[in-house]
Amino acid sequence: MMVIAWMAGLFYLPRIFVHYVEGLKLGEDVQRLGIMATKLFRFMTVMAVQAIFAGLWLWFGYGLSGDWLYAKLLFVFALLVYHLICWFYLQRLLNNRLDTNSLYLRCFNEVPLLMVVPILVFVIVKPI
């Protein structure tokens, strides 16, 4: 449940960034998007921390091993880096300095999918 909530946040927060940039360009009031993004980021961070602790508990408690696990952890680390990049974009949004192109943000929004699919493959198939 925690992983799903974290991933939902990682998928939705960049969409808020897109709406913010496009709304700002059109002269719309985008202040509410900053509030939404802040609350979503806090929620998804709590979920990420819980997911990491649950994953560590499973790893150390059950002694999972194999090369597939290390490959999966590499992608989980990449998700954590993506989470951190989202925090930097959120700070720029809150300071009215998010001037990134909306097309770039739309592409940025797809990055977590490129990380989640290999994670699922490594967990279910355990190819290595």
DRENKE-957263 format. One record per atom (N, C-alpha, C): residue number from 1; residue in one letter; x, y, z; atom name. Coordinates in nm, 2 decimals, decimal comma, padded with zeros to 4 digits. Example, Ala and Ser with C-alpha at 12.3 -4.5 7.8 and 13.67 -1.06 7.14 Angstrom:
% residues 2
PT	1	A	01,32	-00,57	00,78	N .
PT	1	A	01,23	-00,45	00,78	CA .
PT	1	A	01,32	-00,33	00,78	C .
PT	2	S	01,28	-00,22	00,71	N .
PT	2	S	01,37	-00,11	00,71	CA .
PT	2	S	01,29	00,00	00,79	C .
% end
This chain:
% residues 128
PT	1	M	00,08	-00,12	00,00	N .
PT	1	M	00,00	00,00	00,00	CA .
PT	1	M	00,09	00,13	00,00	C .
PT	2	M	00,19	00,12	00,08	N .
PT	2	M	00,28	00,24	00,09	CA .
PT	2	M	00,35	00,27	-00,05	C .
PT	3	V	00,39	00,16	-00,11	N .
PT	3	V	00,46	00,18	-00,24	CA .
PT	3	V	00,36	00,23	-00,34	C .
PT	4	I	00,24	00,19	-00,34	N .
PT	4	I	00,14	00,23	-00,44	CA .
PT	4	I	00,11	00,38	-00,42	C .
PT	5	A	00,10	00,42	-00,29	N .
PT	5	A	00,07	00,56	-00,26	CA .
PT	5	A	00,19	00,65	-00,30	C .
PT	6	W	00,31	00,60	-00,27	N .
PT	6	W	00,43	00,67	-00,31	CA .
PT	6	W	00,44	00,69	-00,46	C .
PT	7	M	00,41	00,58	-00,54	N .
PT	7	M	00,42	00,59	-00,68	CA .
PT	7	M	00,31	00,68	-00,74	C .
PT	8	A	00,19	00,68	-00,68	N .
PT	8	A	00,08	00,77	-00,72	CA .
PT	8	A	00,13	00,91	-00,71	C .
PT	9	G	00,20	00,94	-00,60	N .
PT	9	G	00,25	01,08	-00,58	CA .
PT	9	G	00,36	01,11	-00,68	C .
PT	10	L	00,44	01,02	-00,71	N .
PT	10	L	00,55	01,04	-00,81	CA .
PT	10	L	00,49	01,06	-00,95	C .
PT	11	F	00,38	01,00	-00,98	N .
PT	11	F	00,31	01,02	-01,11	CA .
PT	11	F	00,24	01,15	-01,11	C .
PT	12	Y	00,18	01,19	-01,00	N .
PT	12	Y	00,09	01,31	-01,01	CA .
PT	12	Y	00,16	01,44	-00,98	C .
PT	13	L	00,26	01,44	-00,90	N .
PT	13	L	00,33	01,57	-00,87	CA .
PT	13	L	00,38	01,64	-00,99	C .
PT	14	P	00,45	01,57	-01,08	N .
PT	14	P	00,49	01,64	-01,21	CA .
PT	14	P	00,38	01,69	-01,29	C .
PT	15	R	00,26	01,63	-01,28	N .
PT	15	R	00,14	01,68	-01,35	CA .
PT	15	R	00,10	01,82	-01,30	C .
PT	16	I	00,11	01,83	-01,16	N .
PT	16	I	00,09	01,96	-01,10	CA .
PT	16	I	00,18	02,06	-01,15	C .
PT	17	F	00,31	02,02	-01,17	N .
PT	17	F	00,41	02,11	-01,22	CA .
PT	17	F	00,37	02,16	-01,36	C .
PT	18	V	00,32	02,07	-01,44	N .
PT	18	V	00,28	02,10	-01,58	CA .
PT	18	V	00,17	02,20	-01,58	C .
PT	19	H	00,07	02,17	-01,49	N .
PT	19	H	-00,05	02,26	-01,49	CA .
PT	19	H	-00,01	02,40	-01,43	C .
PT	20	Y	00,09	02,40	-01,34	N .
PT	20	Y	00,14	02,53	-01,29	CA .
PT	20	Y	00,21	02,61	-01,40	C .
PT	21	V	00,30	02,55	-01,47	N .
PT	21	V	00,37	02,62	-01,58	CA .
PT	21	V	00,27	02,67	-01,69	C .
PT	22	E	00,18	02,58	-01,73	N .
PT	22	E	00,09	02,62	-01,84	CA .
PT	22	E	-00,01	02,73	-01,79	C .
PT	23	G	-00,06	02,71	-01,66	N .
PT	23	G	-00,15	02,81	-01,60	CA .
PT	23	G	-00,08	02,95	-01,59	C .
PT	24	L	00,05	02,95	-01,55	N .
PT	24	L	00,12	03,07	-01,53	CA .
PT	24	L	00,14	03,14	-01,66	C .
PT	25	K	00,16	03,06	-01,77	N .
PT	25	K	00,18	03,12	-01,90	CA .
PT	25	K	00,05	03,19	-01,95	C .
PT	26	L	-00,06	03,13	-01,91	N .
PT	26	L	-00,19	03,19	-01,95	CA .
PT	26	L	-00,24	03,30	-01,86	C .
PT	27	G	-00,17	03,32	-01,75	N .
PT	27	G	-00,20	03,43	-01,66	CA .
PT	27	G	-00,31	03,39	-01,56	C .
PT	28	E	-00,33	03,26	-01,54	N .
PT	28	E	-00,42	03,21	-01,44	CA .
PT	28	E	-00,37	03,21	-01,30	C .
PT	29	D	-00,46	03,21	-01,20	N .
PT	29	D	-00,42	03,20	-01,06	CA .
PT	29	D	-00,37	03,05	-01,03	C .
PT	30	V	-00,24	03,04	-01,00	N .
PT	30	V	-00,18	02,90	-00,98	CA .
PT	30	V	-00,14	02,88	-00,84	C .
PT	31	Q	-00,18	02,97	-00,75	N .
PT	31	Q	-00,14	02,96	-00,61	CA .
PT	31	Q	-00,18	02,83	-00,55	C .
PT	32	R	-00,31	02,79	-00,58	N .
PT	32	R	-00,36	02,67	-00,52	CA .
PT	32	R	-00,28	02,54	-00,56	C .
PT	33	L	-00,22	02,55	-00,68	N .
PT	33	L	-00,14	02,44	-00,72	CA .
PT	33	L	-00,01	02,42	-00,63	C .
PT	34	G	00,04	02,53	-00,59	N .
PT	34	G	00,15	02,52	-00,49	CA .
PT	34	G	00,12	02,46	-00,36	C .
PT	35	I	00,00	02,49	-00,31	N .
PT	35	I	-00,05	02,43	-00,19	CA .
PT	35	I	-00,07	02,28	-00,21	C .
PT	36	M	-00,14	02,24	-00,32	N .
PT	36	M	-00,16	02,10	-00,36	CA .
PT	36	M	-00,03	02,03	-00,37	C .
PT	37	A	00,07	02,08	-00,44	N .
PT	37	A	00,20	02,02	-00,46	CA .
PT	37	A	00,27	02,00	-00,32	C .
PT	38	T	00,26	02,10	-00,24	N .
PT	38	T	00,33	02,08	-00,11	CA .
PT	38	T	00,26	01,97	-00,02	C .
PT	39	K	00,13	01,97	-00,02	N .
PT	39	K	00,06	01,86	00,06	CA .
PT	39	K	00,09	01,72	00,00	C .
PT	40	L	00,09	01,72	-00,13	N .
PT	40	L	00,11	01,59	-00,20	CA .
PT	40	L	00,26	01,54	-00,17	C .
PT	41	F	00,35	01,63	-00,18	N .
PT	41	F	00,49	01,60	-00,16	CA .
PT	41	F	00,51	01,55	-00,01	C .
PT	42	R	00,45	01,61	00,08	N .
PT	42	R	00,46	01,56	00,22	CA .
PT	42	R	00,40	01,42	00,24	C .
PT	43	F	00,29	01,40	00,18	N .
PT	43	F	00,22	01,27	00,19	CA .
PT	43	F	00,31	01,16	00,12	C .
PT	44	M	00,36	01,19	00,00	N .
PT	44	M	00,43	01,09	-00,07	CA .
PT	44	M	00,57	01,06	00,00	C .
PT	45	T	00,62	01,16	00,06	N .
PT	45	T	00,75	01,14	00,14	CA .
PT	45	T	00,73	01,05	00,25	C .
PT	46	V	00,62	01,07	00,33	N .
PT	46	V	00,58	00,98	00,44	CA .
PT	46	V	00,57	00,84	00,39	C .
PT	47	M	00,50	00,82	00,27	N .
PT	47	M	00,48	00,69	00,22	CA .
PT	47	M	00,61	00,63	00,17	C .
PT	48	A	00,70	00,71	00,11	N .
PT	48	A	00,83	00,66	00,07	CA .
PT	48	A	00,91	00,61	00,18	C .
PT	49	V	00,91	00,68	00,29	N .
PT	49	V	00,99	00,64	00,41	CA .
PT	49	V	00,93	00,51	00,46	C .
PT	50	Q	00,80	00,50	00,47	N .
PT	50	Q	00,74	00,37	00,52	CA .
PT	50	Q	00,77	00,26	00,42	C .
PT	51	A	00,77	00,28	00,29	N .
PT	51	A	00,80	00,18	00,20	CA .
PT	51	A	00,94	00,13	00,21	C .
PT	52	I	01,03	00,23	00,23	N .
PT	52	I	01,17	00,19	00,24	CA .
PT	52	I	01,20	00,11	00,37	C .
PT	53	F	01,14	00,15	00,48	N .
PT	53	F	01,15	00,07	00,60	CA .
PT	53	F	01,09	-00,06	00,59	C .
PT	54	A	00,98	-00,08	00,52	N .
PT	54	A	00,91	-00,21	00,50	CA .
PT	54	A	01,00	-00,29	00,41	C .
PT	55	G	01,06	-00,23	00,31	N .
PT	55	G	01,15	-00,31	00,22	CA .
PT	55	G	01,28	-00,36	00,29	C .
PT	56	L	01,33	-00,27	00,38	N .
PT	56	L	01,45	-00,31	00,45	CA .
PT	56	L	01,42	-00,42	00,55	C .
PT	57	W	01,30	-00,41	00,61	N .
PT	57	W	01,26	-00,51	00,71	CA .
PT	57	W	01,24	-00,65	00,64	C .
PT	58	L	01,18	-00,65	00,52	N .
PT	58	L	01,17	-00,77	00,44	CA .
PT	58	L	01,31	-00,83	00,40	C .
PT	59	W	01,39	-00,74	00,36	N .
PT	59	W	01,53	-00,78	00,31	CA .
PT	59	W	01,61	-00,84	00,43	C .
PT	60	F	01,62	-00,77	00,54	N .
PT	60	F	01,70	-00,82	00,65	CA .
PT	60	F	01,62	-00,93	00,73	C .
PT	61	G	01,49	-00,92	00,74	N .
PT	61	G	01,42	-01,01	00,82	CA .
PT	61	G	01,41	-01,15	00,75	C .
PT	62	Y	01,40	-01,15	00,62	N .
PT	62	Y	01,38	-01,28	00,55	CA .
PT	62	Y	01,50	-01,32	00,47	C .
PT	63	G	01,60	-01,24	00,47	N .
PT	63	G	01,73	-01,27	00,41	CA .
PT	63	G	01,72	-01,29	00,26	C .
PT	64	L	01,64	-01,21	00,19	N .
PT	64	L	01,63	-01,22	00,04	CA .
PT	64	L	01,77	-01,19	-00,02	C .
PT	65	S	01,80	-01,26	-00,12	N .
PT	65	S	01,93	-01,24	-00,19	CA .
PT	65	S	01,92	-01,27	-00,34	C .
PT	66	G	02,02	-01,24	-00,41	N .
PT	66	G	02,03	-01,26	-00,55	CA .
PT	66	G	02,06	-01,14	-00,62	C .
PT	67	D	02,11	-01,15	-00,74	N .
PT	67	D	02,15	-01,04	-00,82	CA .
PT	67	D	02,03	-00,95	-00,86	C .
PT	68	W	01,91	-01,02	-00,88	N .
PT	68	W	01,79	-00,95	-00,91	CA .
PT	68	W	01,76	-00,84	-00,81	C .
PT	69	L	01,79	-00,87	-00,68	N .
PT	69	L	01,76	-00,78	-00,57	CA .
PT	69	L	01,84	-00,66	-00,58	C .
PT	70	Y	01,97	-00,67	-00,62	N .
PT	70	Y	02,06	-00,56	-00,63	CA .
PT	70	Y	02,02	-00,47	-00,75	C .
PT	71	A	01,98	-00,54	-00,86	N .
PT	71	A	01,93	-00,46	-00,98	CA .
PT	71	A	01,80	-00,39	-00,94	C .
PT	72	K	01,71	-00,45	-00,87	N .
PT	72	K	01,59	-00,38	-00,82	CA .
PT	72	K	01,62	-00,26	-00,74	C .
PT	73	L	01,72	-00,28	-00,64	N .
PT	73	L	01,75	-00,17	-00,55	CA .
PT	73	L	01,82	-00,05	-00,63	C .
PT	74	L	01,88	-00,08	-00,74	N .
PT	74	L	01,94	00,03	-00,82	CA .
PT	74	L	01,83	00,11	-00,87	C .
PT	75	F	01,72	00,05	-00,92	N .
PT	75	F	01,61	00,13	-00,97	CA .
PT	75	F	01,53	00,20	-00,86	C .
PT	76	V	01,52	00,13	-00,74	N .
PT	76	V	01,46	00,20	-00,63	CA .
PT	76	V	01,54	00,32	-00,59	C .
PT	77	F	01,67	00,31	-00,59	N .
PT	77	F	01,76	00,43	-00,56	CA .
PT	77	F	01,73	00,54	-00,67	C .
PT	78	A	01,71	00,50	-00,79	N .
PT	78	A	01,68	00,60	-00,90	CA .
PT	78	A	01,55	00,67	-00,87	C .
PT	79	L	01,45	00,59	-00,81	N .
PT	79	L	01,32	00,65	-00,78	CA .
PT	79	L	01,34	00,75	-00,66	C .
PT	80	L	01,43	00,72	-00,57	N .
PT	80	L	01,46	00,82	-00,46	CA .
PT	80	L	01,53	00,94	-00,52	C .
PT	81	V	01,61	00,93	-00,61	N .
PT	81	V	01,67	01,05	-00,68	CA .
PT	81	V	01,57	01,13	-00,75	C .
PT	82	Y	01,48	01,06	-00,82	N .
PT	82	Y	01,37	01,13	-00,88	CA .
PT	82	Y	01,28	01,21	-00,78	C .
PT	83	H	01,25	01,14	-00,67	N .
PT	83	H	01,18	01,21	-00,56	CA .
PT	83	H	01,25	01,33	-00,52	C .
PT	84	L	01,38	01,33	-00,50	N .
PT	84	L	01,46	01,44	-00,46	CA .
PT	84	L	01,45	01,55	-00,57	C .
PT	85	I	01,46	01,52	-00,69	N .
PT	85	I	01,45	01,62	-00,80	CA .
PT	85	I	01,31	01,68	-00,80	C .
PT	86	C	01,21	01,60	-00,77	N .
PT	86	C	01,07	01,66	-00,75	CA .
PT	86	C	01,07	01,77	-00,64	C .
PT	87	W	01,15	01,74	-00,53	N .
PT	87	W	01,15	01,84	-00,42	CA .
PT	87	W	01,22	01,97	-00,47	C .
PT	88	F	01,32	01,96	-00,55	N .
PT	88	F	01,39	02,08	-00,61	CA .
PT	88	F	01,29	02,16	-00,70	C .
PT	89	Y	01,22	02,09	-00,78	N .
PT	89	Y	01,12	02,15	-00,86	CA .
PT	89	Y	01,01	02,22	-00,78	C .
PT	90	L	00,97	02,15	-00,67	N .
PT	90	L	00,87	02,21	-00,58	CA .
PT	90	L	00,92	02,33	-00,52	C .
PT	91	Q	01,04	02,34	-00,48	N .
PT	91	Q	01,10	02,46	-00,42	CA .
PT	91	Q	01,10	02,57	-00,52	C .
PT	92	R	01,13	02,54	-00,64	N .
PT	92	R	01,13	02,64	-00,75	CA .
PT	92	R	00,99	02,69	-00,77	C .
PT	93	L	00,89	02,60	-00,77	N .
PT	93	L	00,75	02,64	-00,78	CA .
PT	93	L	00,71	02,73	-00,67	C .
PT	94	L	00,74	02,70	-00,55	N .
PT	94	L	00,70	02,78	-00,43	CA .
PT	94	L	00,77	02,92	-00,43	C .
PT	95	N	00,88	02,93	-00,50	N .
PT	95	N	00,95	03,06	-00,50	CA .
PT	95	N	00,92	03,13	-00,64	C .
PT	96	N	00,82	03,08	-00,71	N .
PT	96	N	00,78	03,14	-00,84	CA .
PT	96	N	00,89	03,14	-00,94	C .
PT	97	R	00,98	03,04	-00,94	N .
PT	97	R	01,09	03,03	-01,03	CA .
PT	97	R	01,09	02,91	-01,11	C .
PT	98	L	00,97	02,84	-01,12	N .
PT	98	L	00,96	02,72	-01,20	CA .
PT	98	L	00,93	02,77	-01,34	C .
PT	99	D	01,03	02,78	-01,42	N .
PT	99	D	01,01	02,83	-01,56	CA .
PT	99	D	01,05	02,73	-01,66	C .
PT	100	T	01,04	02,60	-01,62	N .
PT	100	T	01,08	02,49	-01,71	CA .
PT	100	T	00,97	02,48	-01,82	C .
PT	101	N	01,00	02,43	-01,93	N .
PT	101	N	00,91	02,41	-02,04	CA .
PT	101	N	00,81	02,30	-02,00	C .
PT	102	S	00,68	02,32	-02,04	N .
PT	102	S	00,58	02,22	-02,00	CA .
PT	102	S	00,60	02,09	-02,08	C .
PT	103	L	00,66	02,09	-02,20	N .
PT	103	L	00,69	01,97	-02,27	CA .
PT	103	L	00,79	01,89	-02,20	C .
PT	104	Y	00,89	01,95	-02,15	N .
PT	104	Y	01,00	01,89	-02,07	CA .
PT	104	Y	00,93	01,82	-01,94	C .
PT	105	L	00,84	01,90	-01,87	N .
PT	105	L	00,78	01,84	-01,75	CA .
PT	105	L	00,69	01,72	-01,79	C .
PT	106	R	00,63	01,73	-01,90	N .
PT	106	R	00,54	01,61	-01,95	CA .
PT	106	R	00,63	01,49	-01,97	C .
PT	107	C	00,75	01,51	-02,02	N .
PT	107	C	00,84	01,40	-02,04	CA .
PT	107	C	00,90	01,35	-01,90	C .
PT	108	F	00,93	01,45	-01,82	N .
PT	108	F	00,98	01,42	-01,68	CA .
PT	108	F	00,87	01,34	-01,61	C .
PT	109	N	00,75	01,36	-01,64	N .
PT	109	N	00,64	01,29	-01,57	CA .
PT	109	N	00,64	01,14	-01,60	C .
PT	110	E	00,70	01,10	-01,71	N .
PT	110	E	00,70	00,96	-01,76	CA .
PT	110	E	00,82	00,88	-01,70	C .
PT	111	V	00,91	00,95	-01,65	N .
PT	111	V	01,03	00,88	-01,60	CA .
PT	111	V	01,01	00,77	-01,49	C .
PT	112	P	00,92	00,80	-01,39	N .
PT	112	P	00,90	00,69	-01,29	CA .
PT	112	P	00,85	00,56	-01,36	C .
PT	113	L	00,77	00,57	-01,46	N .
PT	113	L	00,72	00,45	-01,53	CA .
PT	113	L	00,84	00,37	-01,58	C .
PT	114	L	00,94	00,44	-01,63	N .
PT	114	L	01,06	00,37	-01,69	CA .
PT	114	L	01,14	00,30	-01,57	C .
PT	115	M	01,11	00,34	-01,45	N .
PT	115	M	01,18	00,28	-01,34	CA .
PT	115	M	01,10	00,17	-01,27	C .
PT	116	V	00,97	00,19	-01,27	N .
PT	116	V	00,88	00,09	-01,21	CA .
PT	116	V	00,87	-00,04	-01,29	C .
PT	117	V	00,87	-00,03	-01,42	N .
PT	117	V	00,85	-00,16	-01,50	CA .
PT	117	V	00,97	-00,25	-01,47	C .
PT	118	P	01,09	-00,21	-01,48	N .
PT	118	P	01,20	-00,30	-01,44	CA .
PT	118	P	01,20	-00,35	-01,30	C .
PT	119	I	01,15	-00,27	-01,21	N .
PT	119	I	01,14	-00,32	-01,07	CA .
PT	119	I	01,04	-00,43	-01,06	C .
PT	120	L	00,93	-00,42	-01,13	N .
PT	120	L	00,83	-00,53	-01,13	CA .
PT	120	L	00,88	-00,65	-01,20	C .
PT	121	V	00,96	-00,63	-01,30	N .
PT	121	V	01,01	-00,75	-01,37	CA .
PT	121	V	01,11	-00,82	-01,28	C .
PT	122	F	01,20	-00,74	-01,22	N .
PT	122	F	01,30	-00,81	-01,13	CA .
PT	122	F	01,23	-00,88	-01,01	C .
PT	123	V	01,13	-00,82	-00,96	N .
PT	123	V	01,06	-00,89	-00,84	CA .
PT	123	V	00,98	-01,01	-00,88	C .
PT	124	I	00,91	-01,00	-01,00	N .
PT	124	I	00,83	-01,12	-01,04	CA .
PT	124	I	00,90	-01,23	-01,11	C .
PT	125	V	00,99	-01,19	-01,20	N .
PT	125	V	01,06	-01,29	-01,29	CA .
PT	125	V	01,19	-01,33	-01,23	C .
PT	126	K	01,26	-01,24	-01,16	N .
PT	126	K	01,39	-01,27	-01,10	CA .
PT	126	K	01,48	-01,32	-01,21	C .
PT	127	P	01,50	-01,24	-01,31	N .
PT	127	P	01,58	-01,29	-01,43	CA .
PT	127	P	01,73	-01,32	-01,40	C .
PT	128	I	01,79	-01,26	-01,30	N .
PT	128	I	01,93	-01,28	-01,28	CA .
PT	128	I	01,95	-01,31	-01,13	C .
% end
